[in-house]
Amino acid sequence: MAQRFYVQTLGCPKNDVDSDKLVGALVADGMAETQDAADADLVVVNTCAFIEDARRESIDAILALDAQRASGSKLVVTGCMAERYGAELAAELPEVDQVAGFGQAFDITPAARDGSERPAGGPAAAPSRTLIPVSSVPLPEFDLLNLPRPKSPVPWAYVKIAEGCDRRCGFCAIPSFRGPQRSRDVASILAEVELLEAREIVLVAQDLASYGKDRPDELGAGSIVPLVDAVAAAVDRVRLLYLYPSDLTDALIDSICNSGVPYFDLSLQHVSKPLLRRMRRWGDGRRFLDRIADIRVREPDAAFRSNFIVGYPGETEADHDELLSFVEEAQLDWCGFFSYSNESGTYASDLLAAGEPSVDASLVNERLAELRELQDSITTARRDDLIGREIDVLVDAPGVARGHREAPEIDGIVHVGQTVAVGEFTTVQIVDALGPDLVAAGVDLDVLGADER
């Protein structure tokens, strides 16, 4: 009987893609996937290390899976926490059998029974396990970007088109453990798109719009536009997540609008020019508003999403008021607001160490509440504006669909009739809105349940 494995994924869509690649590799090695950690011979946790809350969630998941797994199974921790904090994890978590950084093959041999294989000088492992710390290697033993992956089980799929990032934003430690940007070639991306057999492809990367800049001779003068056009020609929908605003060129805007999915996920982070410079970021609120207005002139049905950091070192009340004014004027469809997380090794962390004033946690929470309340009202109004409209939707699951305004997993949904086939496109008339969600004609509101109403 084939050995079985279980994979739990935490963090962003890019981690989802990495897990798909790991699943493909393990299946190719002759293992079988299970949805129950207690039945697995190999339990894998693909971790996130972006901010403190994500790291805490990862540790909680590791400990929970250790409690669930069968005796004699192996528990492997991989992903961002393994790469960034491998030595610490190996030292502090004797529950873990292997800490595997990016590209390291998993050790699926039976665990040692006496702890004799633990590294010299390292912490004692639990009696039935081997503790293997992450090793530092210049290149991975296998490349997650180009591993095969299984067909998508749903009508959409994320596709990672590059790894790493060349920027040095003041709050972000990702380049320190993901490395510089490495773009895939177009042919390999299109081959993966074909294998996935999805109706909608969502392109993701740490710095999506910079795709190809590291390979200008090979990839259309370093532009993402030819790739977007090629994917759009291959599938019904292509969606781009997380665009740095300075790289949102006219050509890219036209390509996105021409794809039929005018959805712009803009990585703005703030709008105060002095604060953005301390963040080592480009732009300001007026530039952002002008660009958004320009896109709406070209495509009135364009949808917008962004994220903002609250409480970055030195953020003043004036900075906060400027962000509130921007949110009110921009009328974005979707917004996320997150408290600043002090990440070691970043420019912002150095600022704090040098005496830059931090923002009191209670004040950060007040600012977050004020921004979220404002944006909730804007999102509700924009969803209400769609009542009476006909829109084209892709059915993701029985009774659940999305139009071009809704990215999978992060935005609202469209409730459709249970009889509409999953994986198909259909045109529906919107008759109601329930907060971020829309309701199509023919849906019985009583069956949606009290929680959704």
C-alpha positions in Angstrom: 0.0 0.0 0.0 1.3 3.4 -0.9 2.4 5.8 1.8 0.0 8.6 2.4 0.6 12.3 2.9 -1.4 15.2 4.2 -0.6 18.9 3.4 -1.9 21.9 5.3 -1.2 25.3 3.7 -1.1 28.7 5.5 -0.7 32.2 4.2 -1.1 33.6 0.7 -2.1 32.3 -2.7 1.6 31.9 -3.6 1.8 29.3 -0.8 -1.2 27.5 -2.3 0.7 27.1 -5.5 3.8 25.8 -3.7 1.6 23.2 -1.9 0.1 22.1 -5.2 3.6 21.7 -6.6 4.6 19.7 -3.5 1.5 17.5 -3.9 2.5 16.8 -7.5 6.0 15.8 -6.5 4.8 13.5 -3.7 2.3 11.8 -6.0 5.0 11.4 -8.6 7.1 9.7 -6.0 4.3 7.1 -5.5 2.6 8.5 -2.4 -1.2 9.0 -2.1 -2.9 12.2 -0.7 -5.3 11.9 2.3 -7.5 14.6 3.7 -7.1 13.3 7.3 -3.8 14.0 9.1 -4.4 11.0 11.4 -4.2 8.7 8.4 -1.0 10.1 6.9 2.5 8.7 7.0 3.8 12.2 6.2 2.3 15.4 7.5 3.4 18.6 5.9 2.8 22.1 7.1 3.5 24.8 4.5 4.0 27.9 6.8 3.7 31.7 6.4 6.1 34.1 8.1 5.0 37.4 6.7 3.9 39.0 10.1 3.8 37.9 13.7 0.1 36.8 13.6 0.9 34.5 10.6 3.9 33.0 12.4 1.7 32.4 15.5 -0.9 30.7 13.3 1.8 28.5 11.8 3.1 27.4 15.2 -0.5 26.6 16.4 -1.1 24.5 13.3 2.2 22.6 13.7 1.3 21.7 17.3 -2.3 20.8 16.5 -1.2 18.5 13.7 1.4 16.9 16.0 -1.5 16.0 18.3 -3.6 14.6 15.5 -1.0 12.6 13.6 -0.5 8.8 13.9 2.3 7.3 15.9 5.3 6.7 13.6 4.3 9.3 11.0 6.7 12.2 10.1 5.9 15.9 10.6 7.7 18.2 8.2 7.6 22.0 8.3 8.3 23.8 5.1 7.5 27.2 3.5 8.5 30.7 4.7 9.0 30.0 8.4 11.2 27.1 7.6 13.3 29.2 5.3 13.4 32.3 7.5 13.6 30.6 11.0 14.8 27.1 10.2 17.5 26.8 12.9 15.2 28.3 15.5 12.3 26.0 14.6 14.6 22.9 14.7 15.9 23.9 18.1 12.6 24.9 19.7 10.1 22.4 18.2 11.2 18.8 19.0 7.7 17.8 17.8 9.0 18.3 14.2 10.9 15.6 12.3 12.2 17.8 9.5 12.4 21.5 8.8 12.7 21.8 5.1 13.6 25.1 3.4 12.5 26.1 -0.1 13.4 23.3 -2.6 14.6 20.8 0.0 13.4 17.2 -0.6 11.4 15.7 2.2 12.9 12.9 4.2 10.1 10.2 4.2 12.2 7.4 5.7 10.9 5.9 8.9 11.6 8.1 12.0 14.3 7.0 14.3 13.1 5.4 17.5 15.8 6.6 19.9 16.6 10.1 18.8 20.1 9.0 17.8 20.0 10.8 14.5 19.6 14.3 15.9 22.4 16.7 14.9 25.5 16.8 17.1 25.1 19.5 19.7 21.4 20.0 18.9 18.4 19.7 21.1 17.2 16.2 22.1 14.4 15.0 19.9 11.3 13.2 21.0 12.2 9.5 21.4 10.4 8.3 18.2 11.6 11.1 15.9 14.5 12.5 14.0 15.1 16.2 14.2 16.7 17.5 10.9 17.5 21.3 10.8 17.1 23.2 7.6 20.4 23.5 5.7 21.5 26.6 3.8 21.9 25.9 0.1 22.5 28.4 -2.6 20.1 26.7 -5.0 17.2 24.4 -4.3 17.4 20.6 -4.9 14.2 21.0 -6.9 12.5 24.1 -8.2 9.0 24.6 -6.9 8.2 27.0 -9.7 8.6 24.4 -12.4 7.4 21.3 -10.7 4.2 19.8 -12.2 1.0 20.1 -10.4 -2.4 18.3 -10.5 -5.5 19.5 -12.4 -7.4 22.1 -10.5 -10.2 20.7 -8.5 -12.2 23.9 -8.9 -12.9 26.1 -12.0 -10.1 28.5 -11.2 -6.5 28.2 -10.2 -3.6 30.3 -9.0 -0.4 30.3 -11.2 2.8 31.6 -9.8 4.8 33.3 -12.6 7.8 34.4 -10.6 9.6 33.9 -7.3 11.3 36.4 -5.1 11.4 40.2 -5.1 13.9 42.9 -5.9 12.2 45.7 -3.9 13.2 46.7 -0.4 10.0 48.0 1.1 10.6 49.2 4.6 8.1 46.9 6.3 8.8 43.7 4.4 11.3 40.9 5.0 10.3 38.7 2.1 13.3 39.5 -0.2 15.6 38.3 2.6 14.3 34.7 2.5 12.6 34.5 -0.9 15.5 35.9 -2.7 15.7 38.1 -5.8 13.1 37.9 -8.5 13.2 34.9 -10.9 10.7 34.9 -13.7 9.5 31.8 -15.4 9.5 31.5 -19.1 6.2 32.0 -20.9 6.1 28.5 -22.4 6.3 26.8 -19.0 3.5 29.0 -17.6 1.3 28.3 -20.6 2.0 24.6 -20.2 0.9 24.7 -16.6 -2.2 26.7 -17.5 -3.1 23.9 -20.0 -2.6 21.1 -17.5 -4.8 22.9 -14.8 -7.8 22.9 -17.2 -9.3 25.9 -15.2 -11.7 28.4 -16.7 -10.1 31.3 -14.7 -6.4 31.7 -14.1 -5.2 34.0 -11.4 -1.6 35.1 -11.9 0.4 35.7 -8.7 3.9 36.6 -7.6 5.7 38.6 -5.0 6.0 41.5 -7.4 3.7 40.5 -10.3 4.0 43.6 -12.6 7.8 43.3 -12.5 7.6 39.9 -14.2 10.2 39.5 -16.9 12.4 42.4 -15.9 15.1 39.9 -14.9 14.9 38.3 -18.4 14.3 41.2 -20.8 15.9 39.5 -23.8 13.7 36.4 -23.5 10.4 37.8 -22.2 9.2 40.6 -24.4 11.5 43.4 -23.3 10.8 42.6 -19.6 7.1 43.3 -19.8 4.3 41.2 -18.3 1.9 42.3 -21.1 2.7 39.6 -23.6 2.2 36.9 -20.9 -1.2 38.4 -19.9 -2.3 38.4 -23.5 -1.1 34.9 -24.0 -2.9 33.5 -21.0 -6.1 35.5 -21.9 -6.0 33.8 -25.3 -5.8 30.4 -23.6 -8.5 30.6 -21.0 -11.9 32.3 -20.4 -10.6 34.6 -17.7 -7.2 35.8 -16.5 -6.9 37.9 -13.3 -3.9 39.6 -11.8 -3.3 39.9 -8.0 -1.1 42.5 -6.3 0.3 45.1 -8.7 2.9 47.6 -7.6 1.4 51.0 -8.7 4.5 52.4 -10.4 4.5 49.4 -12.8 0.8 49.9 -13.8 1.6 51.1 -17.3 -0.9 52.2 -20.0 -0.1 49.0 -21.9 -0.8 46.8 -18.9 -4.0 48.6 -18.1 -5.2 48.1 -21.7 -4.2 44.4 -21.5 -6.1 43.9 -18.3 -9.2 45.6 -19.7 -9.0 43.7 -23.0 -8.8 40.4 -21.1 -12.4 40.8 -20.0 -11.5 41.0 -16.3 -11.0 44.7 -15.5 -9.9 44.0 -11.9 -7.1 46.0 -10.4 -5.5 44.8 -7.2 -3.1 47.7 -6.4 -0.5 47.4 -3.7 -0.7 51.0 -2.3 0.0 50.5 1.4 -0.6 54.2 2.3 -1.2 57.5 0.6 0.8 60.0 2.7 3.9 60.9 0.6 6.3 61.4 3.5 5.1 58.1 5.1 5.4 56.2 1.8 9.0 57.4 1.5 9.7 56.1 5.0 8.2 52.9 3.7 10.6 53.0 0.7 7.6 53.1 -1.5 6.6 55.1 -4.7 3.7 57.4 -5.1 1.1 59.4 -3.1 -2.6 59.7 -2.8 -3.1 62.2 -5.7 -1.1 60.0 -8.1 -3.1 57.0 -7.1 -6.5 58.8 -7.4 -5.5 60.1 -10.9 -4.6 56.7 -12.0 -7.8 55.1 -10.7 -9.9 57.9 -12.4 -8.0 57.3 -15.7 -8.8 53.6 -15.5 -12.5 54.3 -14.8 -12.7 56.5 -17.9 -11.3 53.6 -20.0 -13.4 51.0 -18.3 -16.3 52.2 -16.1 -17.0 48.7 -14.8 -13.4 48.3 -13.5 -13.1 46.9 -10.0 -10.4 47.9 -7.5 -8.9 46.3 -4.5 -6.0 47.5 -2.3 -4.4 47.0 1.1 -3.1 49.6 3.6 -0.7 49.4 6.6 -1.8 51.3 9.7 0.6 52.3 12.5 3.9 52.3 10.5 6.6 53.9 12.5 6.1 57.7 12.6 2.5 57.6 11.2 0.9 60.9 12.4 -2.7 61.8 12.8 -2.4 63.9 9.6 -1.2 60.8 7.7 -4.2 58.9 9.0 -6.6 61.7 8.1 -5.1 61.7 4.6 -5.7 58.0 4.3 -9.3 58.4 5.4 -9.9 61.1 2.8 -8.3 58.9 0.1 -10.5 56.0 1.0 -13.6 58.2 0.8 -12.7 59.7 -2.5 -11.3 56.6 -4.2 -14.5 54.5 -3.6 -12.6 51.2 -4.0 -14.6 48.0 -4.2 -12.5 46.1 -1.7 -9.9 47.2 0.9 -7.8 45.4 3.6 -6.4 47.3 6.5 -3.6 45.8 8.6 -1.7 46.9 11.6 2.1 47.3 11.2 4.2 44.3 12.3 7.7 45.0 13.4 9.8 42.5 11.3 13.5 42.0 12.2 16.0 42.9 9.5 13.7 45.5 7.8 14.3 49.2 7.3 11.3 50.0 9.6 12.7 47.9 12.4 16.0 49.9 12.1 14.0 53.1 12.2 12.4 52.0 15.5 15.8 51.0 16.9 17.1 54.4 15.9 14.4 56.2 17.9 11.6 56.7 15.3 8.3 56.9 17.4 6.1 53.9 17.3 2.3 54.2 17.2 0.5 53.1 20.3 -1.4 49.8 19.8 -4.6 51.3 21.1 -4.4 54.2 18.6 -3.6 51.7 15.8 -6.8 49.8 16.7 -8.8 53.0 16.7 -7.5 53.9 13.3 -8.2 50.5 11.9 -11.8 50.5 13.2 -12.4 53.9 11.7 -11.0 52.9 8.3 -12.8 49.5 8.2 -16.1 51.1 9.1 -15.7 53.6 6.3 -14.7 51.0 3.8 -17.5 48.6 4.8 -20.0 51.4 4.0 -18.4 52.0 0.6 -18.3 48.3 -0.3 -21.9 47.9 0.7 -22.9 50.9 -1.4 -21.0 49.6 -4.4 -22.6 46.2 -4.1 -26.1 47.8 -3.8 -25.4 49.7 -7.0 -25.3 46.4 -8.8 -28.9 45.5 -7.9 -30.9 45.3 -11.2 -27.8 44.7 -13.3 -27.1 41.6 -15.4 -23.6 40.2 -15.0 -21.7 37.2 -16.3 -20.5 34.8 -13.6 -18.4 31.7 -13.3 -19.9 29.0 -11.0 -17.3 27.9 -8.5 -19.4 25.5 -6.4 -23.1 24.6 -6.2 -25.0 27.9 -5.7 -21.8 30.0 -5.6 -20.4 32.1 -8.4 -18.2 35.1 -9.1 -18.2 37.9 -11.7 -15.1 39.9 -12.7 -15.4 42.1 -9.6 -14.8 39.1 -7.2 -11.4 37.5 -6.9 -11.6 34.0 -5.4 -11.2 33.5 -1.7 -10.8 37.2 -0.8 -13.8 39.1 -2.1 -17.6 38.6 -1.9 -19.5 36.0 -4.0 -22.7 35.8 -6.1 -25.4 33.5 -4.9 -26.9 31.7 -7.9 -29.4 28.9 -8.3 -28.3 25.4 -7.2 -29.2 24.0 -10.7 -26.5 26.1 -12.5 -23.6 23.7 -13.4 -20.3 24.1 -11.6 -17.5 25.2 -13.9 -19.9 27.0 -16.3 -20.4 30.6 -17.1 -23.9 32.1 -17.0 -25.6 35.5 -17.1 -27.6 36.4 -14.0 -29.7 39.4 -12.9 -28.8 40.7 -9.4 -31.8 41.2 -7.2 -30.3 41.8 -3.8 -27.1 42.4 -1.9 -26.1 40.9 1.5 -23.2 42.9 2.7 -20.3 41.9 0.3 -22.3 39.2 -1.4 -24.8 39.5 -4.3 -28.0 37.5 -4.9 -29.1 36.5 -8.3 -32.7 36.1 -9.5 -34.2 32.7 -8.7 -32.4 32.2 -5.4 -34.5 31.5 -2.3 -33.2 33.8 0.4 -34.5 31.4 3.1 -32.0 28.7 2.1 -29.0 31.0 2.4 -29.2 30.7 6.2 -29.2 33.3 9.0 -25.4 33.7 8.9 -25.4 34.9 5.3 -28.4 37.2 5.7 
